[in-house]
Amino acid sequence: MEILNTVNTYLVDLMGPLGPLFAVGFLGLILVLVTLPIMLRKQVDPLDKLRDEAKRKRGPAKDKDDNAPSLRHAAGTNKLDKYANFLEPQDQDELAGMKLKLLQAGYKHKTAVRTFHFAQFALGVLFLILGILYVLVLSNDLGTRGVIISIVVPGAAGYYLPKYWIERRRQERMEQIESGFPDALDLMLVCVEAGQSLDQSILRVANEMKAGYPALAEEFEMVANEMKAGKDRITVLKDMSERAGVQDVGSFVTVLIQSASFGTSIADALRVYASEMRDKRVMRAEEKANILPTKLTLGTMMFTVPPLMIILIGPSVYGIYVNLNGG
């Protein structure tokens, strides 16, 4: 205990009343920096070991053939690949859910999950360091509770900032798809009735909708490219519904699948569903218009009632005050 008291007294004399707290935080930071390389170390895949061993057995001639140019060029090794075990969830369901959320936000790259978690970690540490610097500069004006709040709150804000950004992008993209979907259906109906196939109609809609609704055009363009690549149409449409995350798109996919299953006309199905989408858009606009007066009521009361009360009651209150002081 005497040693601890001596160290505590030395730290207080050196850095002030919060010296022990700074020392503990600095020690924790060192432990984190020492532990990170161990956690981020990527284990060698046994399949890679077997592949390297097979290359050594084949000899240098085969290795030259392996290094020959191929038809598909790699996009380059991502710098976050070696930290994949740390930056990606190990649970497959959680990883699939995170990929789907990023897809719905418009981030389709295969390293999107790693980049997202890296951004969370980097911003959390950066804002934490900024909070510590703020405390060191104004340490004389802050209490213990203020120090903790000034350090923890910026770190938490930096950690949750990418999550907020992804959720906001996801909502904006879904609203854009929902707004432009009735127009896309009308254009697709015109193309189908003009004699184009469904694949050609989807590609034409993708090209025409780029200016007004780029997110929706991107989804239709991806559907057209996947169909050209030979992927099953039903699977492609279901994937589009999953990526969009909009109920209208899911219902549209269901209509097309049922039309293909029962052999009915796609043009008739599109005509009925496009009419429903137009009616639904009108109803959605009417709903927003009906909600608007309710939303304005609070603002009207806040900015209208207090001035009105001051104008009506203010002179009477002032007269009563003058009479009481005069009496």
N, C-alpha and C positions, 0 to 999 in steps of 0.2 A: 504493500500500500504506500510505503514511503517513496518508492520509485515512481509510482503513478502520480502521486501528489507533486513530486519534483518536476516530472515531465509536464504535468498540467500547469504548474506555476511558470515554467519556462515558456510554454506556448502562449500563455496569457500575456506574459511580459513582452514576448516577441511580436505577436500579431493581434493583441487586444483580447477582449472578452470572448470573442468567437474563434479564438485560435485553436482550441481543441476540435471544434466542429470542422474548421478548414483542414486540419490535419487528418481527421477521419475521412473526409471527402477525397482528399488527395490520395490517401492510402487505398481507398476503394477504387479510384480511377486507375491506379497502377495495377491493382489486381485484375481489373477488367481488361486492361491492355495486355497483361501477361496471359490471361485465359483465352482471349480471342483467337490467337494463332492456333491454339490446340483445337478449339471448336470449329474453326473454319478450314482446318486441314482436310482435304478431300481424300478419302481412302481410294486406293487403286482398285479398279474393277477387276475381278478374277477373269472375266472374258477378255479384257485387254491384255492381261498376262499371257493367256493362251494364244491370243492373236500374235503377240510379239514373239513368243516361242516358236510358233508355226512359221513366221517369217524368217527366223534365224535358221530353222531346219531347211527351208527351201533354198537358201543360198542367195548370193548377191544378184544373180541373173533375174530371179523372180522379183527381187526388190526393185530393180530398174523398171520392170513392167508395171509394178504397183504405183511407181512414181510418175508414170506416163500420164499425159493430160486425159481427163475423162470428159464425158459429155456434160456432166453436171458439175459446176464449180461451187466449192464451198463458199459460204458468205463470210468466212473468217471466224476465228475462235473468239467467242465472246469473253470479255474480261471477267464476267460474273460466273462463268461456268464452274470454276474451281470452288466457288462458294455456294454451289447449288444445294448441298445438304443443309446449309444454314439458312439460306434465303427462301427455300421452297418448303411448304408443309409436307411432312412425311405421310400424313393421312391422305389417301387417294380421293376420298369424298370431299375433304376440305380443299384439296388442290383443284379438283374439277369445279367446285363452286366458285373458287377465286378466279379461275380461268374464264368461266362463264360471265362473271360480273365484269371482268375487264373487256371481254368481247362485246358485251352490251354497252360498255362505255366507249367502244371504238378502238381499243388497243388489241390488235390481232397478232402481234409478234409473238414468237414462241418463247421469248425471254421476258414477256410482260410481267409475269408473277415475280420473277427475281428482281426486276427493276423496281416494281412497286414496293416490295419489302426492303430493298436497299434504300429507296427514298425515305421510307419510314424511319429506318435506323439512322441514316445520315442526318436527316432533319431533326430527329429527336436529340441526337448527340450535339448537333450544332446549336440548337436553341438552348440546350442545357448548358453548354459552354458560355453562351451569351448571358444566360441568367447568372452564372457564377461570376462572370466579369462585372455584371451590373452590381452584384452584391459586394464585390471587392472594392468597387469605386465608391459606393454609398454605404459601406458597412457601419459607419458611425450613426447613420440616421435610421437604421432598421433594427427591429427587435428579432428575437429568435423565430417567431412565427412569420414575420415579414421575410426573413432570409429563406425559410423553407418554401414559402409561397413563391418568392421571386425565382427560385431555382426549379421547383417542380412544375409550376404552371407553364413556363415556356417550353420545357422538355415535353410535357404532355401535348401541348399545342402543336409542336413540331412533329410529334409522332402521329397525331390524328389528322394533320393537314392533308397528306396524300389520300387518306380514306375519304375525307370530305370532298376533295377535288374529284375523285373517281365517282362518287355518288352523284355529285352535281352534273358531271359530264354524262353520266348514265341517264339521269332524268331528262336532261336537255335533248339527248339523242332520241329517247323514247317519245318525247313530245313532238319532235320533228317528224319522226316516222308516222306517228298517229295523225298529225296534221296533213301530211302529204299523201297518205294512203288512199283516200277517196279519189283524188285527182289521178293517181297512178292507175287505179282500177278503171276509171273512165277511159284513159288513154289505152290501156290494155284491151278493153272491150272493143274500141274502135279498130285496133290493129287486128284482133281476132276476126271481127266481122268483115274486115277488108280482105281476108284470105290468108293472113300470115299464121304460121304455127305458133304454139305457145312459147317455144324457145325463142323464136324471132321476136315475138311480142315483148317478152321479158327484156331482151337485149335493147330493143327500141325504147322501152320505158326507161331503162337505165340511162341511156344516152340523153333522153329528153328531160329527165328530172334532175340532172346534175346541177343546174343553175339554181333552182329553187329549194330543193331538198337533197343535199349531197349525201346525207346518211342513208336515206331510202334508196337513192341511186346506187350507192356502194353495195347495199345488200342485194339488189336485183342483178347488178353486174357480177357479183360473186356467184349467184345462182346460175346465171348464164354460162360463166366460165366452168363451173363444176359439171354442168350438163354437157358442155362440149368435151370435157375430159372423159366422159363416159360413166359418170357416177349415176346411180339410180335416182330417178326424178323424185320419188317419194321421200327418199332419204335426204336429198338436197333441200326439198321444201320444209321438211321437219327441222333440219339444221337452221334454216333461215328463221323459222318461227322461234327457235330457241335463242338465236343470237339477238333477234329484235326485242323479245321480251314484252311485246304488245299483244293484247288480247285480240285485236282486230286482225292482226297478221296470222295468229293461230287459227282463228275461225276461217280465214281465207284459205289457208293450207288445208284445213279439214274439208272445205267445199271442193277444192281441186282433187283431193284424194278420193272423196266419195264419187265425184263425177267420173274420174278415171276407172274406179272400181265397178260402177254400175253401167258404164258405157253411155252416159247421157252427154248432151252437147255442152262443151265448155263455154260457148258463147252465151247460152241460156243461163248457165250458172253464174257467169260473170255479170250478166245484165241484172239479175235479181239481187246479187250481193252488192253490186255497185250502187243500186238504188237504195238498199238498206244503209250503206255507208254514208251516202249523201244525207239521208234522213237523220242518221245518228250524229253527223257533224252539225246539222242545224239544231238538234236537241241539245248538243253539248254547248253550242254558242248561247242558246236560250237559258240554259242552266247557269252559265257564267253571268249572263245579264241579270238574272233574278237574284243571284247571290250578291251582286255588287251593292245594292242599297243597304243590305245588312252589314256589309263590311264598312260602308261609309258612315253608318250610324255612330260608331264609337268615335271616329274622327270628328264628326259634326258636333257631338256632345262635348268633346274635349276643347274644341276651338271656338264654339259658339256660345255654350251655356255660361262659362265663367265670365267673359266680357259682358254678356247680357245681365248677369247678376250684379256685376260691379256697377253698371250703368243704372239699374233700377234701384238697388238697395244702397249703393254707395252714398248718395246725398243724405238719405235718412240716417244712416249710421253716423255720418259726419255731424249732422245736426244734433243728434242725441249726445254725442261726445262733447260738443261745444257747450250745450246746455248743462251737462253734468259738471264740467269744469267751471263754468261761470257761476253755477249755484253753490 
